[in-house]
Amino acid sequence: MKPEPMPSLKRRLLVTLLLPLCLILVTLGALSALFVRQIVESTSDRVLSGSLQAISETLAMEGGQLTLDLPPSALGMLENADRDNVYYSISYKGKLITGYPELSAAGIGPLPTEDVRFRYSTFRDVPIRIAMEAKLVPEADEPVIVQVAETVTNRNDLAARMLEVILAGEILLLLTVAVLVALAVDWSLKPLLQLQTEIEKRTIQTDLDFTALSLQTVPKEVRPFVSAFNALLGHVEKSVETLKRFTSDASHQLRTPLAVIRTHVELLQRHAEGSSEVRGALQDIHSAVKSLQHLIIQLVSLARADRPVDETAELFDLVECAANTARGYAEPALAAGIDIEFQSDVERLLIQGNPIFAGEMIANLLDNAIRYGHPGGHVTVRIVSQMGALEIEDDGPGIGPDEIGRVFERFYRSPKNINREGSGLGLSIVQALGRRMGAHVSLTDRDDGPGLKAIVTFQRPKLRLAA
């Protein structure tokens, strides 16, 4: 089934404007053709009438005989480059006096005297135009019928040439107007393109911007749509804020009871003297509470990452931030049998951003590296000063090439790690916090052997020129 064409406002405007113009030009063309035909016929008939008058003026009666002095100019005025043929005849009392018999006056009927009449006919199967007059000659008993005819090739060619010029002018006019109308439509739709650009800018911004669109530069025809869109933005903003507030508040409210439950479960485990089933149940409860507590912490971090930041960016030492965070994960890494190594080619590296957010990013990356690593594994935290970047490299299972684009999705977990503890939020938090600071996060395979390397490139301090 052929898909229906997308509706286009520009196409509709062009059709609405150009279709009536085409109809007007067709009407003008038909009227011009009629007018040209009349002009050519009137002009040619005037010349034909002049030739007829020149012949009629030479008629006279001498001794009861009709005489004629046919001047060369009488028929010469009808000569043209197209070589139209010229014919004439003079009849008196129904008899041909001189000229072509085919132009006999028989069957013409009575003519008013001294009045030139015109008609179309054929001469030897060739179309001709005839001018005729009933001339009163002194001493003549009846009017003398004078006829002059010429073929219509020249007048037809002249009319065709004039119509070609008119048609070419109309086509040129139509093309010119079409271009001007297209430019005018583009110019008229420019405010809509500016509105589209403003909306598209918001889609690539770090923060969700629900500010109402300005109506000052919006044409009045589009203002109802923009006003409705602004109202929709307001509803969406309220819904998003309500959801964020609920996530943050619920996460905070759940942290305390979960901590209490975890503490009591640990106490029960220490003093449990029951069966192995009881101890196993307590262990399962402890693991579930621990996972839930970790999920709540990550949800709080995610809510903080999604919340607009009021703090201005500041300069902080990335080496110190990364080292302190890595030291905080030394104990979990030791418990998992994983070795953490810290490397830096400088003692101090100032970057622009938020040290709390940077610390949470590093913590989530380290948590993933330890959680999905294996006993005897190795995790390297590396500072690359030349790039202003932090690298965290592990020798775990890594991520397949087809999953690189999906691991940043919230709650997505790789099938190969589905049986391990985790919530699928760690990398989403890292990416969200990175956007908050203008940092770029990327994942790649480890250089030597299996594993994963996470690279976070931070913003370097802007140089200030001395005044």
NORVEN-V851959 format. One record per residue. N is the residue number from 1. RES is the residue in one small letter. NEAR is the number of other ideal C-beta (glycine too) atoms within 8 Angstrom. Layout:
BEGIN
N/RES/NEAR
N/RES/NEAR
END
This chain:
BEGIN
1/m/2
2/k/3
3/p/4
4/e/4
5/p/5
6/m/4
7/p/5
8/s/7
9/l/8
10/k/9
11/r/7
12/r/9
13/l/10
14/l/12
15/v/8
16/t/8
17/l/10
18/l/12
19/l/8
20/p/8
21/l/10
22/c/9
23/l/8
24/i/8
25/l/11
26/v/8
27/t/8
28/l/9
29/g/11
30/a/8
31/l/8
32/s/10
33/a/10
34/l/8
35/f/8
36/v/12
37/r/9
38/q/8
39/i/8
40/v/12
41/e/9
42/s/8
43/t/8
44/s/12
45/d/11
46/r/8
47/v/10
48/l/14
49/s/11
50/g/9
51/s/15
52/l/15
53/q/10
54/a/12
55/i/16
56/s/11
57/e/6
58/t/11
59/l/13
60/a/8
61/m/11
62/e/6
63/g/4
64/g/5
65/q/6
66/l/12
67/t/8
68/l/10
69/d/5
70/l/9
71/p/8
72/p/6
73/s/7
74/a/11
75/l/12
76/g/7
77/m/10
78/l/12
79/e/8
80/n/7
81/a/4
82/d/7
83/r/6
84/d/12
85/n/8
86/v/11
87/y/13
88/y/13
89/s/15
90/i/16
91/s/13
92/y/11
93/k/6
94/g/6
95/k/6
96/l/9
97/i/10
98/t/7
99/g/11
100/y/8
101/p/7
102/e/7
103/l/13
104/s/9
105/a/11
106/a/5
107/g/5
108/i/7
109/g/4
110/p/4
111/l/12
112/p/6
113/t/8
114/e/7
115/d/8
116/v/9
117/r/8
118/f/10
119/r/7
120/y/7
121/s/8
122/t/7
123/f/13
124/r/5
125/d/4
126/v/8
127/p/8
128/i/13
129/r/14
130/i/12
131/a/15
132/m/16
133/e/14
134/a/13
135/k/12
136/l/9
137/v/11
138/p/6
139/e/5
140/a/11
141/d/3
142/e/6
143/p/10
144/v/16
145/i/15
146/v/14
147/q/15
148/v/16
149/a/13
150/e/13
151/t/10
152/v/11
153/t/8
154/n/13
155/r/11
156/n/8
157/d/9
158/l/10
159/a/11
160/a/8
161/r/8
162/m/10
163/l/11
164/e/8
165/v/8
166/i/12
167/l/9
168/a/8
169/g/8
170/e/11
171/i/8
172/l/8
173/l/9
174/l/12
175/l/8
176/t/8
177/v/10
178/a/10
179/v/8
180/l/8
181/v/11
182/a/9
183/l/8
184/a/8
185/v/12
186/d/9
187/w/7
188/s/7
189/l/10
190/k/8
191/p/10
192/l/9
193/l/8
194/q/9
195/l/12
196/q/8
197/t/8
198/e/9
199/i/9
200/e/8
201/k/8
202/r/8
203/t/6
204/i/5
205/q/8
206/t/5
207/d/6
208/l/7
209/d/6
210/f/8
211/t/5
212/a/6
213/l/12
214/s/6
215/l/8
216/q/4
217/t/6
218/v/12
219/p/6
220/k/5
221/e/4
222/v/11
223/r/10
224/p/6
225/f/7
226/v/12
227/s/9
228/a/8
229/f/9
230/n/10
231/a/8
232/l/8
233/l/12
234/g/10
235/h/8
236/v/9
237/e/9
238/k/8
239/s/8
240/v/10
241/e/8
242/t/8
243/l/8
244/k/11
245/r/8
246/f/8
247/t/11
248/s/12
249/d/8
250/a/8
251/s/13
252/h/8
253/q/8
254/l/10
255/r/12
256/t/7
257/p/8
258/l/12
259/a/9
260/v/8
261/i/10
262/r/12
263/t/8
264/h/8
265/v/12
266/e/9
267/l/8
268/l/9
269/q/11
270/r/6
271/h/6
272/a/9
273/e/3
274/g/6
275/s/5
276/s/5
277/e/7
278/v/9
279/r/11
280/g/8
281/a/8
282/l/12
283/q/9
284/d/8
285/i/10
286/h/12
287/s/9
288/a/8
289/v/12
290/k/9
291/s/10
292/l/10
293/q/12
294/h/10
295/l/10
296/i/12
297/i/10
298/q/13
299/l/11
300/v/12
301/s/12
302/l/14
303/a/12
304/r/8
305/a/12
306/d/8
307/r/8
308/p/5
309/v/7
310/d/3
311/e/6
312/t/3
313/a/9
314/e/9
315/l/6
316/f/12
317/d/8
318/l/14
319/v/12
320/e/9
321/c/13
322/a/14
323/a/10
324/n/9
325/t/12
326/a/13
327/r/7
328/g/7
329/y/13
330/a/9
331/e/6
332/p/9
333/a/13
334/l/8
335/a/6
336/a/9
337/g/7
338/i/15
339/d/7
340/i/12
341/e/8
342/f/10
343/q/8
344/s/12
345/d/7
346/v/8
347/e/4
348/r/7
349/l/11
350/l/9
351/i/13
352/q/13
353/g/14
354/n/12
355/p/9
356/i/6
357/f/12
358/a/17
359/g/11
360/e/11
361/m/15
362/i/16
363/a/11
364/n/14
365/l/13
366/l/16
367/d/11
368/n/11
369/a/14
370/i/13
371/r/9
372/y/11
373/g/12
374/h/7
375/p/6
376/g/5
377/g/12
378/h/8
379/v/16
380/t/12
381/v/15
382/r/11
383/i/15
384/v/10
385/s/9
386/q/5
387/m/6
388/g/12
389/a/10
390/l/13
391/e/13
392/i/14
393/e/12
394/d/14
395/d/11
396/g/12
397/p/6
398/g/9
399/i/8
400/g/7
401/p/4
402/d/4
403/e/9
404/i/9
405/g/5
406/r/7
407/v/11
408/f/9
409/e/8
410/r/7
411/f/8
412/y/9
413/r/8
414/s/10
415/p/5
416/k/5
417/n/10
418/i/7
419/n/3
420/r/7
421/e/6
422/g/10
423/s/9
424/g/10
425/l/12
426/g/13
427/l/12
428/s/13
429/i/15
430/v/14
431/q/10
432/a/11
433/l/15
434/g/13
435/r/10
436/r/11
437/m/14
438/g/10
439/a/14
440/h/6
441/v/13
442/s/7
443/l/11
444/t/7
445/d/8
446/r/13
447/d/4
448/d/3
449/g/5
450/p/8
451/g/11
452/l/13
453/k/12
454/a/12
455/i/11
456/v/15
457/t/9
458/f/14
459/q/11
460/r/7
461/p/8
462/k/5
463/l/4
464/r/4
465/l/4
466/a/3
467/a/2
END
